[in-house]
Amino acid sequence: MNDEAINIRARSTAAGAACPDCGSRSSRIHSSYLRFPADVPSAGRRVVLCLRVRRFFCPEDSCGRRTFVE
């Protein structure tokens, strides 16, 4: 078995995202962070998936959700 891991890095290129509660679109970024979902071996090699995820501000004042993740 090969001990070398397969590293995959991904991030969204979309300009914004829609709030899951009210549906309003936002491009105002609150923050971002890395997520490492559980990996699944591929062809006997360990896979490391690194996702850069952005958190947006909801632009709708009446929406109960202040921020949301894309």
Beta strands, then each sheet from edge to edge (+ up, - down):
strand 1: 6-11
strand 2: 17-18
strand 3: 25-26
strand 4: 29-35
strand 5: 47-57
strand 6: 67-69
sheet 1: 1+ 5+ 4-
sheet 2: 1+ 5+ 6-
sheet 3: 2+ 3-
end
